[in-house]
């Protein structure tokens, strides 16, 4: 019996209990965006901390921030081995629209091989694979093969606003050789993926104001520019008929990839048909000259996430509203800078806003894109772990999503992040009926167990004392 | 002392009590559009019926309809005199957005010479002028100078959907020589107006559907046509840069008015500057080649009353919503037909909806435009009454609003309607901080007292038995 067999066996024999525990975790409505859920977020953090303590982690802390707490735990009893920083988030997206859930979002329910509930996949289920892997080691061997630090935050879904300051203040506590993060999709239950690129994000709000107060659309309809109409006219001008964003300068710093890289993407990435099926739409849309996979990864995008204005209740109200608002979300790619794009957006909106109305813009969050080096030894360790956990070698894919912390770890801690996803394309993250595929949960636990064992073999890990010296050298962008 | 002096004196000496009673009336949140307010609507109807009984009206009834009741009362003791049908509505618009009210919408408050509250002007205050005029006659002389029937409905703000069937069923009960209705604006406290035209209305809802469920805008942004964006693109195509509605055929049956008529409108109607001031906007908008007054009266208009879609809560949600909806309101002029315009709108939307999304349209309400003959003797009686009540002769103006009942009275009962407004342009009907100018309330009561006396002098009134014969002949459109 090899040393790794004991934690693996422990994992296989405890699947039912692990699922029950994950359901307890999902039951917390830890919606970070909604102020009225703040106490639920805190209760969830406390539950998680208690759980980490129960499985044998040390230094367990619930650390307050100006908004939602960070849960920290570690195990550092093998100084001659590398250190892994496990990052995850226990907060979840709002569950709206509630009416579209088949089972309530915070009453986790198993149907077929899937666990349904808000956060089941993003990120509670994926994060929990690592927690259970740690448990299997500690329960069966009394130790971990590497040093581990867990950093589990409660503000990922609202832009991790308090995380940069926390990382800055706690650089020393968080020193590690590699971070691992499981908050992304793989291609299929039998095709794991190592994510090598993430888009950045920029969220902005736009308000259009017209008359000082709401007007009767009978008395004034036809003589006053309706802010809702003006907003629609502005939004309609943000894309051209080729699906390209019309903001001048928007594409100036978009990195062009080689034909070889695009050929690799075409070979290993999802086809247009696969992406359409995942999205459950009949036909695609977007920037001409690129596949749907390219449009969502190496090309930037601008989407409207919400519009609000006028009367939305039942029946009819004959009103010209005094104002209308929209929320926008940019996804940015190397080498676009969120701050620069924000400036270009402001200028363009100001230029295309007619003098009949006024516009105001505010920014909600900004995050830079991130890239991971395929040849880093920790990435190779992850590839081995996936092959053992899932029975298939992973492919390298780019993600359209944004995980601000990846760029932060790179910039502030000087370490790469292994993006080791366990979600499926149809997990409906951020949407009603989010679910987590339980076979992925089980394979994920095995993969994490293998990953920790593989990292323990890494030769070129840094000693803690050296990390500051390597920080700038390792920064990629 | 002339006979009319007694009711006039009664009115002058009871102003404070009348205001208190109007405040009691406004206090009812009789919002017809909101199902949860149905019992408030009914309580308001019962209060109004009780009030009519208390002032001496007869046959007082609260008549149920499939939704909100109709209040009826009459006084028919002078068969040799004409019969006046007083129409009004006791239901009100929803008070949203609530946060913008300086005092709560259903806690009527007097500031300066104005009574603030939802429905203070539209239509409780204006309707109440007639109720108080009846009271002044009955209290001082024990009788009315003409026969009077009061028809006060509770569904005007939601399209009077049950009124046509009620009128059809009760033609005999409602037989009259003229209807009077006070639910419109005059130019200023010292410039009364007789309304000679009303626009028709067509309210429709549009839903745009894209993906089967909400999508993550990181994973799918750039590859899927966002229903919110598609909706904006459609709305932006509904007007051209000259402010004209682009629906093919939309203007085909719009009546062209003579230069003489347009010159009269320019002379007596509000100037562009006045309309901009009333709307509290800096600059106008709309169909080129027409004044703002013309754009809101003899020209049709299309406005967006509400848009809803995606995440509208606090903070950020990175979502591509599965669907987006908009509410539209057309204002139509002679000789546009709401049914035909609805067909043209459907065709056009179907044509401009891209294959990347689906659209569904439903109609909420339809009402035809209406015109009143300036030379009818009842209109001349109203002009005299205004001169005595306000000290100034009225001008003839067109309104941009819609009162479906005017066309219904014409078509079903064969009688013209005197449109005798007491509201001011800045009364903020349908908007937050709606108010009624109390001097207009007092002058309105006097005008109604004079109007009933003037109608009593009309020579050419029809005897009740003849009304069926004249019905079709009198129909204007």
Interface residues (C-beta under 8 A of the other chain):
Chain A: X33 X34 X35 X93 X94 X96 X97 X100 X158 X159 X185 X199 X201 X203 X210 X211 X212 X213 X214 X215 X216 X217 X218 X219 X220 X221 X222 X223 X224 X225 X226 X228 X229 X231 X232 X233 X235 X236 X237 X238 X239 X243 X275 X278 X279 X280 X281 X282 X283 X284 X285 X286 X287 X292 X295 X296 X299 X300 X301 X302 X303 X304 X305 X306 X307 X308 X309 X310 X311 X312 X313 X314 X315 X316 X317 X318 X319 X320 X321 X322 X324 X327 X329 X331 X355 X356 X364 X365 X399 X400 X401 X402 X425 X428 X429 X430 X431 X432 X433
Chain B: X33 X34 X35 X93 X94 X96 X97 X100 X158 X159 X185 X199 X201 X203 X210 X211 X212 X213 X214 X215 X216 X217 X218 X219 X220 X221 X222 X223 X224 X225 X226 X228 X229 X231 X232 X233 X235 X236 X237 X238 X239 X243 X275 X278 X279 X280 X281 X282 X283 X284 X285 X286 X287 X292 X295 X296 X299 X300 X301 X302 X303 X304 X305 X306 X307 X308 X309 X310 X311 X312 X313 X314 X315 X316 X317 X318 X319 X320 X321 X322 X324 X327 X329 X331 X355 X356 X364 X365 X399 X400 X401 X402 X425 X428 X429 X430 X431 X432 X433
